[in-house]
Amino acid sequence: MERKLNPAHVEAVCRYVSNSPYFKLLSMELRDMGFGWAVVTLNVLEKHLQAFGFVHGGLCASVIDTAAFWSAYCELDEDVGITTTDLKVNYLSPFKSGVLTVRGHCIKMGKTLGLTEATINDERGRIISHGTSTLVVLPGHGLAGSPDLPPKFL
């Protein structure tokens, strides 16, 4: 039986997540997601730069982890959570300013483990970083704070 995502749930989760403390700290936004994909954006600010004036590698790792993570969310049952167990990032181009778009893709989501990836592109489409992530499934763990959300599936 094919499940159908509830667009109201996706919109509510994107809004809830984008207003969470860590997202606010890094000024990133979960723009959209669906079965096997997610899009995160970030407008590079001075606080994201390291001493040589380039975006800090830790920021790239964070947004790759984020997009990869949320690309798996829609694959999960409503009462299941996930967390990252492994993250590998390749830094491909230095970057100083502008908007970064991060596209996550769920390669495979199983009952206990998942494999995801994400790529960061600049406004011209140049690849800045790419990474892969292993996720572990956490049955019975929903979103922190138990937000009042519409049902995940129709």
C-alpha positions in Angstrom: 0.0 0.0 0.0 1.5 3.3 -1.1 1.5 6.1 1.5 0.7 9.6 0.6 2.4 12.5 2.5 0.2 15.1 4.1 1.4 18.5 2.7 0.1 20.2 5.9 2.4 18.0 8.0 5.4 18.7 5.8 4.7 22.5 6.0 4.3 22.4 9.8 7.5 20.3 10.3 9.5 22.6 8.0 8.3 25.6 10.0 8.8 23.9 13.4 12.3 22.7 12.5 13.4 26.0 10.9 12.5 27.8 14.2 14.4 25.4 16.4 17.4 26.8 18.3 20.1 25.2 16.3 18.6 26.3 13.0 18.2 29.8 14.3 21.9 29.8 15.5 23.1 28.8 12.0 20.5 30.8 10.1 19.5 27.8 8.1 16.0 26.9 6.8 14.4 23.6 6.0 12.6 24.7 2.8 10.8 21.5 1.7 11.0 17.7 1.9 9.3 14.6 0.5 9.8 10.9 0.1 13.6 10.6 -0.1 14.6 14.2 -0.5 15.0 17.5 1.4 16.2 21.0 0.7 17.9 23.3 3.2 19.0 26.9 2.4 21.4 29.2 4.2 22.4 32.8 3.5 26.1 33.0 4.4 26.8 35.6 7.1 29.9 36.9 8.8 29.4 34.5 11.7 29.8 31.6 9.3 33.4 32.5 8.3 36.6 31.2 9.7 39.8 33.2 10.2 40.7 33.2 6.4 37.3 34.6 5.4 35.9 31.3 4.0 32.8 29.4 5.2 33.9 27.2 8.1 34.0 23.5 7.4 31.8 22.8 10.5 29.0 24.8 8.9 29.2 22.7 5.8 29.1 19.5 7.9 26.1 20.8 9.8 24.0 21.7 6.7 25.0 18.4 5.0 24.0 16.5 8.1 20.7 18.4 8.2 19.7 17.9 4.6 20.7 14.3 4.6 18.9 13.7 7.9 15.6 15.3 6.7 15.7 13.5 3.4 15.0 10.3 5.4 12.2 11.7 7.6 9.3 11.2 5.2 10.3 7.5 4.8 9.6 6.8 8.4 6.5 5.8 10.2 4.8 8.5 12.3 6.1 7.2 15.7 9.7 6.7 14.6 12.7 9.0 15.0 16.3 8.9 13.6 19.7 10.1 14.6 23.0 10.4 12.8 25.6 7.8 13.6 28.2 8.6 11.0 29.0 11.6 8.8 31.6 11.9 6.0 32.1 15.2 4.3 34.2 16.2 1.3 35.1 19.9 1.0 35.3 20.7 -2.7 35.4 24.5 -3.1 36.0 27.4 -0.7 33.1 29.8 -0.4 32.8 33.3 1.1 29.3 34.7 0.6 25.9 34.2 -0.9 23.1 31.7 -0.6 23.9 28.0 -0.3 21.3 25.4 -1.3 21.7 21.9 0.2 19.9 19.0 -1.4 19.6 15.8 0.6 18.8 12.4 -0.9 17.9 9.2 0.9 19.8 6.4 -0.7 18.2 3.6 1.4 16.1 3.6 4.5 15.8 0.2 6.3 14.1 -0.8 9.5 17.1 0.0 11.6 19.7 1.9 9.5 19.6 4.4 6.6 22.1 5.8 4.2 21.7 9.4 3.0 23.7 12.0 1.1 23.7 15.7 0.6 25.3 18.2 -1.7 25.9 22.0 -1.1 25.7 24.2 -4.2 26.3 28.0 -4.5 24.1 30.3 -6.4 25.9 29.4 -9.7 25.4 25.7 -9.1 29.0 25.1 -8.2 29.4 22.2 -5.8 30.9 23.4 -2.5 30.7 20.2 -0.4 29.2 16.7 -0.5 28.7 14.2 2.2 27.1 10.9 3.2 25.4 10.0 6.5 24.4 6.8 8.2 21.3 7.1 10.4 19.9 4.8 13.0 16.1 4.4 13.6 14.8 5.2 17.0 11.3 3.6 17.5 9.0 5.6 19.7 10.9 8.9 19.5 9.0 11.8 18.0 10.1 15.5 17.5 11.3 17.2 20.7 8.7 19.3 22.4 5.9 17.1 21.1 4.6 19.8 18.7 0.9 19.6 17.7 1.2 18.5 14.0 -1.2 17.4 11.4 -1.0 13.6 10.6 2.0 12.7 8.6 0.1 10.6 6.1 -3.2 10.9 4.4 
